[in-house]
Amino acid sequence: MKNLFRHACLAFILSCGGAGLATSARADVKIKTKNTTGGQVSEQTVYIKGKRQRTEQNEASVTITQCDLRRNLQLGVPTKTYVVMPFDQNTTDTTGTAGQKTSAAAPSRRGGVVTSTFTATDTGERKKMFGYPARRIKTSIVTESSPDACQVTRSRMETDGWYIDAAFVLDCNYQSASGYNVAAQAGGCRDEYRTKQVGVAKLGYPVMTTTTLFDDQGNESFTFTQEVLEIANAVLDNSLFDAPADYRQVRDMSEMYGAAAMASSAARDNDENNNPASNVGTGQMTSGAVGAKRAGVVRVGVALTKTLAAADYVDASSLADAVRAKLVSNLNGAPVEVVALEARQTQGVEAEAKQKECDYVLYTTVAHKKGGGGGGFGGFLKKSAAIAGGVVTPAEGGGQGSGVAGSLKARDELTLEYKLQRGGEPVVTNTLKAKAKSDGDDIISQLAAQAATAVRAATATK
């Protein structure tokens, strides 16, 4: 899906209530939120100053939205690099987002019609939240395609949320143009996309939302809850909302991953058994010596993930890195302490884990199977609906592993095998599978969260 189409759809969703907020008497604001997905809890901090916003998901994932310059910046903190992601992209050129040529003269045939219906309902319920009057709004986005569409699809997303009117809300026009072109899908097939709106309930800034996704059979497939913990006025320095002077700009996320790989390689001990392998992740985490283990802490060493198979459009090393990073993100939290293990051979991993006082060692492999098909709109629909419902901010397009997840296509399948060992003896072993429902569907995070939940449970029982 081309970016102009993305922004046109996003503008449609935001226009349903999230954009027309007060803009007077703005003060700098710091907002802390708690996110819950599949039983896993994480926190993020958002800083807002005028037309700019900074979102910190963790120490390594920082995104800056610069509405005045109509762009996002994704910071690679460990490697001091950043990527510029403009709101406006030329849809008529012949280069892809990574600078690779696409076929401008590819034959095209007319497909069907894909219709997305946005519904907003004000329940009439009111209460005070953070000193503001809050209203409860329920929204849904249903996407249906005609039988002759390039890819037949049906999906539904529902959000139940509480919203407030606040002067600090980022006033950002994401719409890049009044018209847009839709890229042809596989085989030159081209669908027509339409949007409809039902109801005029006003949204606002989300302070408590629960979003549920349903599959094409109507079964619940994913639930995400976001709760604001704190809204506080602050005095924020302008430097927080721009790329630091000592950061280097790179062209895209893959180059950022490459920089992380180089940094990790430079920091890795020169082990004779550490033979390079193109299908082994580079480990984009802090390596080297770790401190003494604290009392009451369960230390889990996470070995480098290995990619057993991947289609030509998925980078095997980046896929391994993304899986490992997501596992670490989900695992790390009291009483579990995660340590990155950098050795590549089993004997070296066990020796490193012993030296770093690890109670457990987690081994993982991932395999990607090409599924084929298009469906890019479905993936964007999930993200845009989440923006409207307050699940994510528009600035959160990047982050660890997001570039790899974005390269996955509809019906692609991932297989994640994990094995947790203690003293060389297996504690839990399992194989998980997931199939992408649309282009860009982040099944990496889905599988990693499931595996991390099982691993944490296994360490608790031991």
Sequence and secondary structure as in RCSB ss.txt:
>XXXX:A:sequence
MKNLFRHACLAFILSCGGAGLATSARADVKIKTKNTTGGQVSEQTVYIKGKRQRTEQNEASVTITQCDLRRNLQL
GVPTKTYVVMPFDQNTTDTTGTAGQKTSAAAPSRRGGVVTSTFTATDTGERKKMFGYPARRIKTSIVTESSPDAC
QVTRSRMETDGWYIDAAFVLDCNYQSASGYNVAAQAGGCRDEYRTKQVGVAKLGYPVMTTTTLFDDQGNESFTFT
QEVLEIANAVLDNSLFDAPADYRQVRDMSEMYGAAAMASSAARDNDENNNPASNVGTGQMTSGAVGAKRAGVVRV
GVALTKTLAAADYVDASSLADAVRAKLVSNLNGAPVEVVALEARQTQGVEAEAKQKECDYVLYTTVAHKKGGGGG
GFGGFLKKSAAIAGGVVTPAEGGGQGSGVAGSLKARDELTLEYKLQRGGEPVVTNTLKAKAKSDGDDIISQLAAQ
AATAVRAATATK
>XXXX:A:secstr
  HHHHHHHHHHHHTTTTS    SS   EEEEEEEEETTEEEEEEEEEETTEEEEEEETTEEEEEETTTTEEEEE
EGGGTEEEEEES   SSSSB TTS B  TT   EEEEEEEEEEEEEEEEEEEEETTEEEEEEEEEEEEEE TTSS
S  EEEEEEEEEEE  TTS        S       GGGEEEEEEEEEE      EEEEEEEEEE TTS EEEEEE
EEEEEEEE    GGGGS  TT EE SSHHHHHHHHHHHHHHHS   TT    TTB    S  S      TT EEE
EE   EEEE  TTS HHHHHHHHHHHHHHHH BTTEEEEE    SHHHHHHHHHHTT SEEEEEEEEEE      
HHHHHHHHHHHHHHTSS TTTT STTHHHHHH  TT EEEEEEEEEETTEEEEEEEEEEE SSTT  HHHHHHHH
HHHHHHHHHHH 
